[in-house]
Amino acid sequence: MTGELASPGTRLRRLLAEPQPTPLVGAHDGLSARIAAEAGFPALWASGLCMSTALGVRDSDEASWSDLLGLVTRVVEATELPVLVDGDTGYGNFNTARTFTARAERIGAAGVCLEDKVFPKMNSFFGDSHALAPVDEFSGKIRACRDILRDPEFVIVARTEALVADAGMEEALRRAEAYRKAGADAVFIHSRSESVDEIAQFVEMWRDQLPLVIAPTTYYRTPPEVFATLGISGVIWANQSLRSAVAAMRRACRLLRTEGPVPLEEEIAPLDVVFRLMDYQGLAADQERYSA
């Protein structure tokens, strides 16, 4: 139908096909999604770390996937931006992975990213215990997720943690190729190096077989034009929004406790900003319209 909005998966695919890298920012609830949209981000990353932290638990599969999908629903409904969901390892075997993927699709997500570590996983930036799942097992998860989809445009991103697990570049490439053959639409090559060099080496050897997605959490000093030169398709700023909120809330609580509300009010968002973000004016207009 003319004018009909393309599916979330189609819109995400189009963004990843753009000549410049598409920035995705982490969101963990409806408010963070609205703030990201206001800032002009074209797509969102429903971050497992951020959603788990918002729920008060650790990013080590302590939250259930249904808990996380509840937050994903809020993120999806808050804006019209396509949302790529952090699906961790798929929460078990091929069956739990495809069930999670199917439900993510039905609540309006644009895609799911699955990582090739064993369940339960630990956040990639904490500690050194990052055991990788067998390649065949993880490839089976990808195939199962592909088969369960209603919309063939829904995006499946395969995230390899081979560099995080110190398994080496050859293993990262071997895994990425296996996941491509299993039906992944893009590869998320993860690294916790402070330099972009690992990513650049992977890109050179990968030879543009599938779109590549990165999360420069540790190599954030890399100029954005470098990612463009490398041909990266998606750059995920995965947790900066949550970390900013943590810093601001800690400062606010300290000020409120030690100095009271007066100095705090001078630096926090006025309620009018909150009301605008949440479209209270729209609600007021609807109330007038439907009460007449």
C-alpha positions as CSV (number, residue, x, y, z in Angstrom):
1,M,0.0,0.0,0.0
2,T,1.3,3.4,-0.9
3,G,2.6,5.4,2.1
4,E,2.7,2.3,4.3
5,L,5.7,2.3,6.7
6,A,8.2,-0.4,5.8
7,S,8.7,-3.2,8.3
8,P,11.2,-2.6,11.1
9,G,13.5,-5.2,9.6
10,T,13.4,-3.5,6.2
11,R,14.2,-0.1,7.7
12,L,17.2,-1.5,9.7
13,R,18.5,-3.3,6.6
14,R,18.3,0.0,4.6
15,L,20.3,1.8,7.3
16,L,23.0,-0.9,7.4
17,A,23.3,-0.6,3.6
18,E,24.0,3.2,3.8
19,P,27.4,4.3,2.5
20,Q,28.2,5.8,6.0
21,P,28.1,3.8,9.2
22,T,24.8,3.9,11.0
23,P,25.0,4.9,14.6
24,L,22.8,2.9,17.0
25,V,22.6,4.0,20.6
26,G,21.8,1.9,23.6
27,A,18.3,2.2,25.2
28,H,16.9,0.4,28.2
29,D,13.4,1.8,28.6
30,G,10.9,4.1,26.9
31,L,12.4,7.3,28.2
32,S,15.9,6.5,27.1
33,A,14.5,5.6,23.7
34,R,12.6,8.9,23.4
35,I,15.8,10.9,24.4
36,A,17.8,9.0,21.7
37,A,15.2,9.8,19.1
38,E,15.1,13.5,20.1
39,A,18.9,13.5,19.7
40,G,18.6,12.3,16.1
41,F,19.8,8.7,16.3
42,P,18.3,6.6,13.4
43,A,18.2,3.3,15.2
44,L,18.3,1.9,18.8
45,W,20.2,-1.0,20.5
46,A,18.2,-2.6,23.2
47,S,21.2,-3.3,25.4
48,G,21.3,-6.4,27.6
49,L,23.7,-4.7,30.0
50,C,21.6,-1.6,30.3
51,M,18.3,-3.4,30.6
52,S,19.7,-5.8,33.2
53,T,21.2,-2.9,35.1
54,A,17.9,-1.0,35.0
55,L,16.3,-4.1,36.5
56,G,18.9,-4.2,39.3
57,V,20.6,-7.4,38.3
58,R,23.9,-8.2,36.6
59,D,24.5,-8.8,32.9
60,S,25.1,-12.5,33.4
61,D,21.7,-13.9,32.4
62,E,20.3,-13.1,35.8
63,A,17.3,-11.4,34.2
64,S,15.0,-13.8,32.4
65,W,14.5,-13.2,28.7
66,S,10.8,-12.5,29.3
67,D,11.9,-9.7,31.8
68,L,14.1,-8.2,29.1
69,L,11.5,-8.5,26.4
70,G,9.1,-6.5,28.7
71,L,11.6,-3.6,28.5
72,V,12.2,-4.1,24.8
73,T,8.5,-3.7,24.3
74,R,8.7,-0.3,26.0
75,V,11.7,0.7,23.9
76,V,9.9,-0.4,20.7
77,E,6.7,1.4,21.5
78,A,8.3,4.7,22.6
79,T,9.5,5.7,19.0
80,E,9.2,4.6,15.4
81,L,13.0,3.9,15.2
82,P,14.1,0.3,14.3
83,V,15.3,-1.5,17.4
84,L,18.1,-4.2,17.3
85,V,17.7,-6.4,20.4
86,D,20.6,-7.8,22.3
87,G,19.7,-11.4,22.6
88,D,22.8,-12.5,24.5
89,T,23.4,-16.2,23.8
90,G,19.7,-17.0,23.1
91,Y,19.2,-18.1,26.7
92,G,20.0,-21.7,26.1
93,N,19.8,-23.9,23.1
94,F,18.3,-23.4,19.6
95,N,14.8,-23.7,20.9
96,T,15.1,-20.9,23.5
97,A,16.9,-18.8,20.9
98,R,14.2,-19.1,18.3
99,T,11.4,-18.5,20.8
100,F,13.1,-15.3,22.0
101,T,13.6,-14.2,18.4
102,A,10.0,-14.9,17.4
103,R,8.7,-12.9,20.3
104,A,11.1,-10.1,19.7
105,E,9.8,-9.9,16.1
106,R,6.1,-10.0,17.2
107,I,6.6,-7.0,19.6
108,G,8.0,-5.0,16.7
109,A,11.7,-5.3,17.0
110,A,13.8,-4.9,13.8
111,G,16.3,-7.6,14.5
112,V,18.1,-9.7,17.1
113,C,21.8,-10.0,17.8
114,L,23.0,-13.3,19.3
115,E,26.5,-13.9,20.6
116,D,28.5,-17.1,20.4
117,K,29.4,-17.7,24.1
118,V,28.1,-20.4,26.4
119,F,25.0,-19.9,28.6
120,P,25.0,-18.3,31.1
121,K,27.3,-15.6,29.7
122,M,29.3,-12.9,31.5
123,N,29.4,-9.3,30.2
124,S,32.3,-9.0,27.7
125,F,34.0,-6.2,29.5
126,F,34.2,-8.0,32.9
127,G,36.8,-10.6,33.8
128,D,38.4,-13.2,31.5
129,S,35.9,-16.1,31.7
130,H,34.4,-16.0,28.2
131,A,33.9,-19.6,27.0
132,L,32.8,-19.8,23.4
133,A,30.0,-22.1,22.2
134,P,30.8,-24.8,19.6
135,V,30.5,-23.3,16.1
136,D,28.1,-25.9,14.9
137,E,25.8,-25.4,17.9
138,F,25.7,-21.6,17.4
139,S,25.2,-22.0,13.7
140,G,22.2,-24.2,14.5
141,K,20.7,-21.4,16.6
142,I,21.0,-19.0,13.7
143,R,19.3,-21.4,11.3
144,A,16.5,-22.0,13.9
145,C,15.9,-18.3,14.3
146,R,15.9,-17.8,10.6
147,D,13.3,-20.5,10.1
148,I,10.9,-19.2,12.8
149,L,10.6,-15.7,11.3
150,R,7.4,-14.3,9.8
151,D,9.1,-11.4,8.1
152,P,12.1,-12.4,6.0
153,E,13.5,-8.9,6.3
154,F,13.9,-9.2,10.1
155,V,17.6,-8.9,10.8
156,I,19.7,-11.6,12.5
157,V,23.1,-10.4,13.6
158,A,25.7,-13.0,14.6
159,R,28.1,-11.6,17.2
160,T,31.4,-13.4,17.6
161,E,33.3,-13.1,20.9
162,A,36.4,-14.8,19.6
163,L,38.6,-11.7,20.0
164,V,37.2,-11.1,23.5
165,A,38.0,-14.7,24.4
166,D,41.5,-14.4,23.1
167,A,40.8,-17.1,20.6
168,G,42.6,-15.2,17.8
169,M,41.8,-13.6,14.5
170,E,41.7,-16.8,12.5
171,E,39.1,-18.2,14.8
172,A,37.1,-15.0,14.6
173,L,37.1,-15.2,10.8
174,R,36.2,-19.0,10.8
175,R,33.3,-18.3,13.1
176,A,32.0,-15.3,11.1
177,E,32.1,-17.3,7.9
178,A,30.2,-20.2,9.5
179,Y,27.5,-17.8,10.8
180,R,27.2,-16.2,7.3
181,K,26.6,-19.7,5.8
182,A,24.0,-20.4,8.6
183,G,21.9,-17.4,7.5
184,A,23.2,-14.4,9.5
185,D,22.5,-11.0,7.9
186,A,25.4,-9.2,9.5
187,V,28.3,-10.0,11.7
188,F,29.1,-8.1,15.0
189,I,32.8,-8.4,15.5
190,H,33.5,-7.6,19.1
191,S,36.7,-6.4,20.7
192,R,37.7,-4.9,24.0
193,S,41.1,-3.6,22.7
194,E,41.7,0.1,23.3
195,S,42.8,0.3,19.6
196,V,40.8,-0.1,16.5
197,D,43.7,-2.2,15.0
198,E,42.0,-5.6,15.7
199,I,38.8,-4.4,13.9
200,A,40.8,-3.1,11.0
201,Q,42.6,-6.4,10.6
202,F,39.4,-8.3,10.7
203,V,37.8,-6.0,8.1
204,E,40.7,-6.5,5.7
205,M,40.6,-10.3,5.9
206,W,36.7,-10.4,5.9
207,R,36.5,-8.7,2.5
208,D,33.0,-7.3,2.9
209,Q,31.2,-10.7,2.8
210,L,28.4,-9.4,5.1
211,P,27.8,-6.0,6.8
212,L,29.9,-5.5,9.9
213,V,28.7,-4.1,13.2
214,I,31.0,-2.9,16.0
215,A,30.7,-1.5,19.5
216,P,33.6,0.8,20.2
217,T,33.2,0.9,24.0
218,T,36.9,0.6,24.6
219,Y,38.3,2.1,21.4
220,Y,36.0,5.1,21.6
221,R,38.8,7.5,20.8
222,T,38.9,6.3,17.2
223,P,37.7,9.2,14.9
224,P,34.3,8.3,13.3
225,E,35.8,8.8,9.8
226,V,38.0,5.7,10.5
227,F,34.9,3.5,10.8
228,A,33.6,4.9,7.5
229,T,37.0,4.3,5.8
230,L,36.9,0.7,7.0
231,G,33.4,0.2,5.6
232,I,31.7,-0.5,8.9
233,S,27.9,-0.7,8.5
234,G,26.8,-0.1,12.1
235,V,28.4,1.5,15.1
236,I,26.7,0.7,18.4
237,W,27.1,3.1,21.3
238,A,25.9,0.4,23.6
239,N,26.0,1.7,27.2
240,Q,27.0,5.4,27.2
241,S,23.4,6.6,27.8
242,L,23.0,4.4,30.9
243,R,26.4,5.3,32.2
244,S,25.6,9.0,31.8
245,A,22.3,8.4,33.8
246,V,24.2,6.6,36.5
247,A,26.7,9.4,36.9
248,A,23.9,12.0,36.9
249,M,21.7,10.2,39.4
250,R,24.6,9.6,41.8
251,R,25.5,13.3,41.7
252,A,21.8,14.3,42.2
253,C,21.4,12.0,45.2
254,R,24.6,13.3,46.8
255,L,23.6,16.9,46.3
256,L,20.1,16.3,47.5
257,R,21.4,14.5,50.6
258,T,24.1,17.0,51.5
259,E,23.0,20.4,50.2
260,G,19.3,20.0,49.6
261,P,17.2,20.7,46.5
262,V,18.2,24.3,45.7
263,P,21.6,23.7,44.0
264,L,20.3,20.5,42.4
265,E,17.3,22.3,40.7
266,E,19.8,24.6,38.9
267,E,21.2,21.7,36.9
268,I,18.5,19.1,36.4
269,A,15.9,18.9,33.7
270,P,12.8,21.0,34.3
271,L,9.5,19.0,34.5
272,D,8.5,20.8,31.3
273,V,11.2,18.9,29.5
274,V,9.9,15.6,30.9
275,F,6.4,16.5,29.9
276,R,7.5,17.3,26.4
277,L,9.5,14.1,26.0
278,M,6.4,12.1,27.0
279,D,4.0,14.2,24.9
280,Y,1.7,15.3,27.7
281,Q,0.5,18.0,25.3
282,G,-0.8,15.3,23.0
283,L,-2.7,13.7,25.9
284,A,-4.2,17.0,26.8
285,A,-5.3,17.6,23.2
286,D,-6.9,14.1,23.1
287,Q,-8.7,14.7,26.3
288,E,-10.2,17.9,24.9
289,R,-11.1,16.1,21.7
290,Y,-12.8,13.1,23.2
291,S,-14.4,14.9,26.1
292,A,-16.3,17.3,23.8
